[in-house]
Amino acid sequence: MVRAGVHHCGLPLPQVVEVCRALPLQAWGNAPPYVLGLARVRGEAVPVVDLRLVLGGQPLPAAARFVSLRVDQRRIALAVDEVLGLGSPEASTLSPVPPLLAPDNPAVDSLSALDPSLLLLLRAARLFPIPS
């Protein structure tokens, strides 16, 4: 579970490689706005995606954490505000939980053309209600 702006998101745990503090970024050419750049994670150049922007929110002012995900044979890091915890929700609690990605979002449309594998992984993620 992570927080990206006002959203609490459940990511597919089998694809989570690690969580780390935010690392320095290097600009990456003509990348879309939701790609913050490249970070060196364990010696590998990894693209970093601002999860807030993918969800249609405001850009992340400063990432607190990166969540590295395995997407096919490569890694991608999601920049998030915070990591809330690890675990697998009960199957019965998942049915009313909405999908992470909303339709008609320009970032999602762009992502579908640029990285369909990451899009599939994010489609498996879910939004969870913010505890009161």
Beta strands, then each sheet from edge to edge (+ up, - down):
strand 1: 2-4
strand 2: 7-10
strand 3: 16-21
strand 4: 35-41
strand 5: 44-50
strand 6: 65-71
strand 7: 74-80
strand 8: 82-83
strand 9: 126-128
sheet 1: 8+ 1- 2+ 9-
sheet 2: 3+ 6- 7+ 5+ 4-
end
